[in-house]
Amino acid sequence: MKELIIGCGKNRDKKMFGLNGDDTYHNPITLDINPDVKPDCLWDLEDIPLPFPDNEFDEIHAYEVLEHTGNQGDYKFFFNQFTDFWRILKKDGLLIAGVPQYDSIWAWGDPSHKRIINLGSLLFLSQEEYVKQIDNDKSPMTDFRYMYKADLKLVTYQEINNNLLFILRAIK
């Protein structure tokens, strides 16, 4: 079991449990842009690709960090970032993340927040969802399959205290 905690900051608490079902990390590697929090890997999440080999991690944990990267409407960065997460996850690996709810005071109240990620955003990461929505003429969903080849399927989500917590599984 190997886990990556991105944007770790000073808080190293596990907020959702993944494959091992417990609240402790196993062989964690921490990544942050701030040297003061002493991460294992000092890195800017907007610098893609991340400095890890393919299929390296069982889980990636990203709590209150994804909204600080990219820009609202920058679909190229959105898909590049999630493709890179998919790249470094093992088959059936999990991306476990939390972001502010779109209607939370913190969503745009924090001056460093650059984008909103909501449940609708996550649908665009699943190849199965494209087939369901577009190939069957069920919705006006934009088809990004010409550029997005990764596959992250929504496993579960919770809306708690103005946060959206979610788990995506790497389909390979």
KAHUJO-V215365 format. One line per field, one symbol per residue. ss: DSSP state (2 for helix, 1 for strand, 0 for the rest). phi: phi as a letter, one per 20 degrees, with the letter a starting at -180 (. if undefined). burial: b if it has 24 or more other ideal C-beta (glycine too) atoms within 12 Angstrom, else e. Layout:
BEGIN
ss: ???
phi: ???
burial: ???
END
This chain:
BEGIN
ss: 0011110000000000000000000001111100222000110000000000000011111110022200000022222222222222111111111111000022222000000000222220002222222220000000000000000111111111001111111100
phi: .ccddemfleedfeecedfemcedeclfddcbeeffelffcebefeedefecfgledfbddbdlcffedmbgnefffgffffffgggeefgmfdddbbcffgdfgegdfffefdaddcgfgfffedffffffeefdlebegfedffcddfbcdfeabcdclmdddbcddfec
burial: ebbbbbbbeeebebbbebbeeeeebeebbbbbeeeeeebebebebbebebebeeebbbbbbbbbbbbbbbeeeeeeebbbbbbbbbbbbbeebbbbbbbbbeeeeebeeeeebbbbbbeebbbbbbbebbeeeeeeeeeeeeebeeebebbbbbbebeeeeebbbbbbbbbe
END
